[in-house]
Amino acid sequence: MEENKKEGTLINCFFCRHFYLTGRVKSPYGCRAHGFTTFRMPSVDVFEASDEDCALLDRREPDEHPHDG
């Protein structure tokens, strides 16, 4: 029996304004928009839970730093 698994786009959270590093060993990555921390890219957890790519991706400019504001 073959499973019908939907494939998503590999969203790199490092380019999102909502992404942050927590400093915790067990859950080093976080998403402010979704309000959770995780041990892997938040977009992977979002896709696994909903079978949809993250709709809250807010692309950061290449020269924009997360600690600037």
Stockholm file with secondary structure:
# STOCKHOLM 1.0

chainA/1-69         MEENKKEGTLINCFFCRHFYLTGRVKSPYGCRAHGFTTFRMPSVDVFEASDEDCALLDRREPDEHPHDG
#=GR chainA/1-69 SS CCCCCCCCCCCCGGGBTTEEECCCSSCCEEETTTTEEESSCHHHHHHHHHSSCCSCCCBCCTTCCGGGC
#=GC SS_cons        CCCCCCCCCCCCGGGBTTEEECCCSSCCEEETTTTEEESSCHHHHHHHHHSSCCSCCCBCCTTCCGGGC
//
